[in-house]
């Protein structure tokens, strides 16, 4: 009998002092950073505003500081931006996610040569 060939797959989650962030939350933070709006970030990810706002509120509550700041009203309407801490958390997640992807790629390469 020939042993089946397996493919290693996975996702990462980072945990830091009560805050948990995975691919979905990281994508939401990146969308807010890039689009300047929770609503626009939600739309780009196929989420409702309510779902996105719930995730932002959960992150802001579980972190030791706010990650996303909202602005309301004004001539151009409201918006949202990442705080310095939000940018740092997103950057750390993206860095670790890339390391994980590199590991998976390396594992696949070494499995093919075995």
NUDRENKOL-100135 format. One record per residue: residue in three letters; residue number from 1; x, y, z of N, C-alpha, C in turn. Coordinates in pm, whole numbers, plus 50000, padded with zeros to 5 digits. Example, Ala and Ser with C-alpha at 12.3 -4.5 7.8 and 13.67 -1.06 7.14 Angstrom:
BEGIN
['Ala', 1, [51319, 49431, 50780], [51230, 49550, 50780], [51320, 49670, 50780]],
['Ser', 2, [51285, 49775, 50708], [51367, 49894, 50714], [51290, 50003, 50787]],
END
This chain:
BEGIN
['Unk', 1, [50084, 49881, 50000], [50000, 50000, 50000], [50088, 50125, 50000]],
['Unk', 2, [50055, 50220, 49917], [50129, 50345, 49908], [50071, 50443, 50009]],
['Unk', 3, [50159, 50508, 50084], [50115, 50607, 50183], [50055, 50727, 50111]],
['Unk', 4, [49943, 50780, 50161], [49882, 50897, 50097], [49971, 51020, 50114]],
['Unk', 5, [49962, 51110, 50018], [50038, 51234, 50025], [49951, 51340, 50092]],
['Unk', 6, [50004, 51401, 50195], [49930, 51501, 50270], [49983, 51640, 50237]],
['Unk', 7, [49896, 51737, 50248], [49934, 51877, 50231], [49911, 51948, 50364]],
['Unk', 8, [50013, 52012, 50413], [50004, 52088, 50537], [49939, 52223, 50508]],
['Unk', 9, [49833, 52255, 50582], [49761, 52382, 50567], [49733, 52438, 50705]],
['Unk', 10, [49697, 52563, 50710], [49661, 52621, 50839], [49650, 52771, 50834]],
['Unk', 11, [49608, 52825, 50946], [49596, 52969, 50966], [49657, 53000, 51101]],
['Unk', 12, [49699, 53123, 51121], [49753, 53160, 51250], [49660, 53256, 51322]],
['Unk', 13, [49670, 53255, 51452], [49605, 53351, 51540], [49713, 53405, 51631]],
['Unk', 14, [49714, 53533, 51655], [49804, 53591, 51753], [49721, 53628, 51875]],
['Unk', 15, [49776, 53603, 51991], [49711, 53640, 52117], [49808, 53726, 52196]],
['Unk', 16, [49757, 53836, 52248], [49840, 53927, 52326], [49753, 53996, 52431]],
['Unk', 17, [49774, 53963, 52555], [49704, 54028, 52666], [49553, 54036, 52644]],
['Unk', 18, [49492, 53925, 52605], [49348, 53920, 52586], [49300, 53946, 52445]],
['Unk', 19, [49383, 54007, 52362], [49345, 54034, 52224], [49379, 53912, 52138]],
['Unk', 20, [49284, 53870, 52058], [49307, 53763, 51961], [49284, 53820, 51823]],
['Unk', 21, [49378, 53793, 51732], [49362, 53841, 51595], [49404, 53731, 51499]],
['Unk', 22, [49316, 53706, 51403], [49340, 53607, 51300], [49325, 53672, 51164]],
['Unk', 23, [49319, 53592, 51060], [49311, 53646, 50924], [49192, 53740, 50900]],
['Unk', 24, [49077, 53707, 50953], [48959, 53789, 50930], [48969, 53926, 50995]],
['Unk', 25, [49009, 53928, 51121], [49024, 54055, 51190], [49137, 54138, 51129]],
['Unk', 26, [49244, 54071, 51089], [49356, 54142, 51025], [49309, 54204, 50893]],
['Unk', 27, [49230, 54132, 50816], [49179, 54185, 50689], [49089, 54306, 50715]],
['Unk', 28, [49012, 54301, 50822], [48926, 54415, 50857], [49011, 54536, 50895]],
['Unk', 29, [49113, 54515, 50977], [49202, 54625, 51013], [49271, 54683, 50890]],
['Unk', 30, [49317, 54596, 50800], [49383, 54644, 50677], [49285, 54723, 50591]],
['Unk', 31, [49161, 54677, 50583], [49059, 54749, 50507], [49032, 54886, 50565]],
['Unk', 32, [49025, 54895, 50697], [49003, 55024, 50762], [49122, 55116, 50735]],
['Unk', 33, [49243, 55061, 50745], [49364, 55139, 50718], [49362, 55192, 50574]],
['Unk', 34, [49328, 55105, 50479], [49336, 55141, 50338], [49219, 55226, 50290]],
['Unk', 35, [49101, 55204, 50347], [48981, 55270, 50297], [48931, 55384, 50386]],
['Unk', 36, [48982, 55390, 50511], [48945, 55498, 50601], [48803, 55491, 50653]],
['Unk', 37, [48743, 55372, 50650], [48602, 55360, 50688], [48571, 55216, 50727]],
['Unk', 38, [48500, 55199, 50838], [48455, 55066, 50878], [48355, 55013, 50776]],
['Unk', 39, [48264, 55099, 50732], [48162, 55058, 50635], [48226, 55011, 50503]],
['Unk', 40, [48319, 55088, 50451], [48384, 55050, 50325], [48466, 54923, 50341]],
['Unk', 41, [48534, 54910, 50455], [48611, 54788, 50481], [48517, 54668, 50488]],
['Unk', 42, [48403, 54686, 50555], [48304, 54577, 50565], [48256, 54535, 50428]],
['Unk', 43, [48219, 54632, 50346], [48170, 54602, 50211], [48275, 54527, 50129]],
['Unk', 44, [48401, 54567, 50142], [48507, 54503, 50064], [48529, 54358, 50106]],
['Unk', 45, [48488, 54324, 50229], [48506, 54188, 50281], [48377, 54107, 50278]],
['Unk', 46, [48270, 54167, 50229], [48141, 54096, 50226], [48076, 54084, 50363]],
['Unk', 47, [48106, 54178, 50451], [48046, 54181, 50584], [47942, 54291, 50592]],
['Unk', 48, [47849, 54279, 50683], [47760, 54390, 50711], [47835, 54487, 50800]],
['Unk', 49, [47786, 54611, 50805], [47847, 54709, 50894], [47838, 54661, 51038]],
['Unk', 50, [47725, 54603, 51072], [47703, 54554, 51209], [47807, 54448, 51247]],
['Unk', 51, [47834, 54354, 51155], [47935, 54251, 51182], [48073, 54313, 51200]],
['Unk', 52, [48107, 54405, 51111], [48238, 54470, 51118], [48252, 54552, 51246]],
['Unk', 53, [48149, 54629, 51278], [48155, 54712, 51398], [48165, 54623, 51522]],
['Unk', 54, [48096, 54510, 51523], [48105, 54418, 51636], [48247, 54365, 51654]],
['Unk', 55, [48314, 54336, 51544], [48453, 54288, 51552], [48547, 54398, 51598]],
['Unk', 56, [48526, 54520, 51547], [48609, 54633, 51590], [48589, 54657, 51740]],
['Unk', 57, [48464, 54657, 51783], [48434, 54680, 51925], [48498, 54572, 52012]],
['Unk', 58, [48491, 54446, 51966], [48553, 54336, 52041], [48704, 54353, 52051]],
['Unk', 59, [48767, 54393, 51941], [48912, 54414, 51944], [48948, 54531, 52036]],
['Unk', 60, [48875, 54642, 52023], [48903, 54758, 52107], [48881, 54727, 52254]],
['Unk', 61, [48783, 54643, 52285], [48753, 54608, 52423], [48855, 54511, 52481]],
['Unk', 62, [48897, 54414, 52402], [48988, 54311, 52454], [49134, 54357, 52455]],
['Unk', 63, [49169, 54454, 52372], [49306, 54506, 52371], [49324, 54599, 52491]],
['Unk', 64, [49448, 54623, 52526], [49475, 54714, 52638], [49458, 54859, 52597]],
['Unk', 65, [49440, 54884, 52465], [49418, 55019, 52414], [49337, 55009, 52286]],
['Unk', 66, [49284, 55121, 52242], [49205, 55119, 52118], [49294, 55093, 51998]],
['Unk', 67, [49242, 55012, 51905], [49312, 54984, 51780], [49254, 55066, 51666]],
['Unk', 68, [49124, 55098, 51676], [49054, 55173, 51572], [48986, 55292, 51638]],
['Unk', 69, [49003, 55409, 51577], [48933, 55530, 51621], [48836, 55573, 51514]],
['Unk', 70, [48715, 55609, 51558], [48614, 55657, 51463], [48602, 55808, 51473]],
['Unk', 71, [48569, 55869, 51359], [48534, 56010, 51356], [48393, 56019, 51301]],
['Unk', 72, [48316, 56113, 51350], [48178, 56123, 51305], [48154, 56254, 51233]],
['Unk', 73, [48055, 56251, 51144], [48005, 56370, 51076], [48108, 56447, 50998]],
['Unk', 74, [48080, 56576, 50988], [48169, 56663, 50911], [48126, 56671, 50767]],
['Unk', 75, [48195, 56755, 50692], [48164, 56780, 50551], [48168, 56651, 50468]],
['Unk', 76, [48268, 56570, 50492], [48285, 56447, 50414], [48232, 56323, 50486]],
['Unk', 77, [48157, 56341, 50593], [48106, 56227, 50669], [48211, 56176, 50766]],
['Unk', 78, [48178, 56068, 50832], [48270, 56011, 50931], [48372, 55921, 50867]],
['Unk', 79, [48449, 55857, 50950], [48550, 55765, 50901], [48612, 55691, 51017]],
['Unk', 80, [48716, 55618, 50988], [48787, 55543, 51090], [48932, 55531, 51050]],
['Unk', 81, [49018, 55529, 51149], [49161, 55512, 51126], [49216, 55415, 51230]],
['Unk', 82, [49328, 55355, 51197], [49397, 55272, 51295], [49483, 55362, 51383]],
['Unk', 83, [49483, 55330, 51511], [49573, 55400, 51601], [49715, 55347, 51577]],
['Unk', 84, [49811, 55407, 51641], [49949, 55358, 51631], [49956, 55212, 51676]],
['Unk', 85, [49884, 55180, 51782], [49882, 55043, 51832], [49814, 54949, 51732]],
['Unk', 86, [49707, 54998, 51668], [49638, 54918, 51567], [49729, 54887, 51449]],
['Unk', 87, [49804, 54986, 51406], [49900, 54964, 51297], [50009, 54865, 51339]],
['Unk', 88, [50054, 54875, 51463], [50158, 54784, 51512], [50107, 54641, 51521]],
['Unk', 89, [49984, 54623, 51569], [49925, 54489, 51579], [49907, 54429, 51440]],
['Unk', 90, [49855, 54509, 51346], [49836, 54462, 51209], [49969, 54424, 51147]],
['Unk', 91, [50069, 54508, 51165], [50202, 54480, 51110], [50260, 54351, 51168]],
['Unk', 92, [50246, 54332, 51299], [50296, 54209, 51363], [50224, 54087, 51308]],
['Unk', 93, [50092, 54097, 51292], [50018, 53984, 51237], [50065, 53952, 51096]],
['Unk', 94, [50076, 54054, 51013], [50117, 54031, 50874], [50257, 53971, 50865]],
['Unk', 95, [50346, 54016, 50952], [50482, 53961, 50955], [50480, 53813, 50994]],
['Unk', 96, [50405, 53779, 51099], [50399, 53640, 51145], [50324, 53551, 51045]],
['Unk', 97, [50223, 53607, 50981], [50150, 53531, 50879], [50242, 53498, 50762]],
['Unk', 98, [50326, 53593, 50723], [50421, 53567, 50614], [50522, 53459, 50654]],
['Unk', 99, [50569, 53465, 50777], [50661, 53360, 50826], [50594, 53223, 50821]],
['Unk', 100, [50465, 53219, 50858], [50390, 53093, 50856], [50374, 53043, 50713]],
['Unk', 101, [50341, 53133, 50620], [50328, 53095, 50479], [50460, 53044, 50424]],
['Unk', 102, [50569, 53109, 50462], [50701, 53064, 50419], [50730, 52924, 50472]],
['Unk', 103, [50693, 52899, 50598], [50711, 52767, 50658], [50631, 52662, 50582]],
['Unk', 104, [50505, 52693, 50551], [50421, 52599, 50478], [50480, 52570, 50340]],
['Unk', 105, [50526, 52674, 50274], [50587, 52657, 50142], [50712, 52571, 50151]],
['Unk', 106, [50793, 52595, 50250], [50915, 52517, 50270], [50881, 52372, 50302]],
['Unk', 107, [50777, 52350, 50382], [50734, 52214, 50414], [50687, 52139, 50291]],
['Unk', 108, [50615, 52208, 50203], [50568, 52145, 50080], [50685, 52108, 49990]],
['Unk', 109, [50783, 52200, 49982], [50901, 52175, 49899], [50981, 52057, 49950]],
['Unk', 110, [51000, 52049, 50081], [51079, 51939, 50136], [51002, 51808, 50128]],
['Unk', 111, [50869, 51812, 50133], [50789, 51689, 50121], [50800, 51632, 49980]],
['Unk', 112, [50810, 51719, 49879], [50820, 51673, 49740], [50954, 51608, 49712]],
['Unk', 113, [51059, 51653, 49784], [51191, 51598, 49759], [51219, 51475, 49843]],
['Unk', 114, [51130, 51444, 49937], [51151, 51326, 50024], [51111, 51199, 49954]],
END
